[in-house]
Amino acid sequence: MYYIPDAYTADQKTENLAAMIKRINETKASPVMLEPVAQDDVSKYGGADTNGVQLTAGNSAAIKTKVEKPEADKASSNLAVVRHYVLS
């Protein structure tokens, strides 16, 4: 499971770590924060495949696979693991 914050509208006091902890309690799953990046930058990050699920800020979906620094032309998405992990 993961959570994508909207960098321009998110209140980081309530929609960052606090939201992740709340989501753990609700879903009993460990969230990973992702953020869309330019396709040319995909190889700088760990990438996540959401099996084609399109996300908006604050929504969650299962991660099908995660690849550390995939080649840009072989990446399954432009969603990068960029912020926090909360393992439960």
Buried (B, 14 or more C-beta within 10 A) or exposed (E): BBBBBEEEEBEEEEBBBEBBEBBBEEEEEBBBBBBEBEEEEBBEBBBBBBEEBEBEEBEBBEBEEBBEEBEBEEBBBBBBBBBBEBEE
